[in-house]
Amino acid sequence: MRTIAHVEPQDNWTLKVTFSDRDIRTFNMRPLLACDAFAPLADLAEFKRVRNGGYYVEWASGADLSADTLYLDAQP
């Protein structure tokens, strides 16, 4: 199973995600900011407080994304 080795939030509301297999992908969060669950992340400081849970990333607001979502919906 693919896990997240490292996640790095960028200033343009993207996440640079390095997976356990060393694949690096960029996930664009901007479209999700319109959803209630992700709206608090429109604050760049809050967005940058992302935490790596291995199988997911999460924020203090309760928003989260699975490793599979990040992998499948990101750009290599």
Contacts in CASP RR format, 6 or more apart in sequence:
PFRMAT RR
TARGET T0000
AUTHOR 0000-0000-0000
METHOD contacts of the structure
MODEL  1
MRTIAHVEPQDNWTLKVTFSDRDIRTFNMRPLLACDAFAPLADLAEFKRV
RNGGYYVEWASGADLSADTLYLDAQP
1 55 0 8 1.000
2 19 0 8 1.000
2 20 0 8 1.000
2 21 0 8 1.000
2 67 0 8 1.000
2 68 0 8 1.000
2 71 0 8 1.000
3 19 0 8 1.000
3 20 0 8 1.000
3 54 0 8 1.000
3 55 0 8 1.000
3 67 0 8 1.000
4 17 0 8 1.000
4 18 0 8 1.000
4 19 0 8 1.000
4 20 0 8 1.000
4 52 0 8 1.000
4 53 0 8 1.000
4 54 0 8 1.000
4 55 0 8 1.000
4 56 0 8 1.000
4 57 0 8 1.000
4 67 0 8 1.000
4 70 0 8 1.000
5 18 0 8 1.000
5 19 0 8 1.000
5 20 0 8 1.000
5 22 0 8 1.000
6 17 0 8 1.000
6 18 0 8 1.000
6 52 0 8 1.000
7 15 0 8 1.000
7 16 0 8 1.000
7 17 0 8 1.000
7 18 0 8 1.000
7 50 0 8 1.000
7 52 0 8 1.000
7 57 0 8 1.000
8 15 0 8 1.000
8 16 0 8 1.000
8 17 0 8 1.000
8 18 0 8 1.000
9 15 0 8 1.000
9 16 0 8 1.000
9 47 0 8 1.000
9 48 0 8 1.000
9 50 0 8 1.000
10 16 0 8 1.000
10 26 0 8 1.000
11 44 0 8 1.000
12 30 0 8 1.000
13 28 0 8 1.000
13 29 0 8 1.000
13 30 0 8 1.000
13 33 0 8 1.000
13 41 0 8 1.000
13 44 0 8 1.000
13 47 0 8 1.000
14 26 0 8 1.000
14 27 0 8 1.000
14 28 0 8 1.000
14 29 0 8 1.000
14 30 0 8 1.000
15 26 0 8 1.000
15 27 0 8 1.000
15 29 0 8 1.000
15 50 0 8 1.000
15 57 0 8 1.000
15 70 0 8 1.000
15 74 0 8 1.000
16 24 0 8 1.000
16 25 0 8 1.000
16 26 0 8 1.000
17 24 0 8 1.000
17 25 0 8 1.000
17 26 0 8 1.000
17 27 0 8 1.000
17 57 0 8 1.000
17 70 0 8 1.000
17 71 0 8 1.000
17 74 0 8 1.000
18 24 0 8 1.000
19 25 0 8 1.000
19 67 0 8 1.000
19 71 0 8 1.000
23 71 0 8 1.000
23 76 0 8 1.000
24 76 0 8 1.000
25 70 0 8 1.000
25 71 0 8 1.000
25 74 0 8 1.000
25 75 0 8 1.000
25 76 0 8 1.000
26 74 0 8 1.000
26 75 0 8 1.000
27 65 0 8 1.000
27 70 0 8 1.000
27 73 0 8 1.000
27 74 0 8 1.000
27 75 0 8 1.000
28 74 0 8 1.000
28 75 0 8 1.000
29 38 0 8 1.000
29 41 0 8 1.000
29 47 0 8 1.000
32 38 0 8 1.000
32 41 0 8 1.000
33 39 0 8 1.000
33 41 0 8 1.000
33 42 0 8 1.000
37 62 0 8 1.000
37 63 0 8 1.000
38 63 0 8 1.000
40 46 0 8 1.000
40 59 0 8 1.000
40 61 0 8 1.000
40 63 0 8 1.000
41 47 0 8 1.000
41 59 0 8 1.000
41 61 0 8 1.000
41 63 0 8 1.000
46 59 0 8 1.000
46 60 0 8 1.000
46 61 0 8 1.000
47 59 0 8 1.000
49 59 0 8 1.000
49 60 0 8 1.000
50 57 0 8 1.000
50 58 0 8 1.000
50 59 0 8 1.000
51 57 0 8 1.000
51 58 0 8 1.000
51 59 0 8 1.000
54 67 0 8 1.000
55 66 0 8 1.000
55 67 0 8 1.000
56 64 0 8 1.000
56 65 0 8 1.000
56 66 0 8 1.000
56 67 0 8 1.000
57 64 0 8 1.000
57 65 0 8 1.000
57 70 0 8 1.000
58 64 0 8 1.000
58 65 0 8 1.000
END
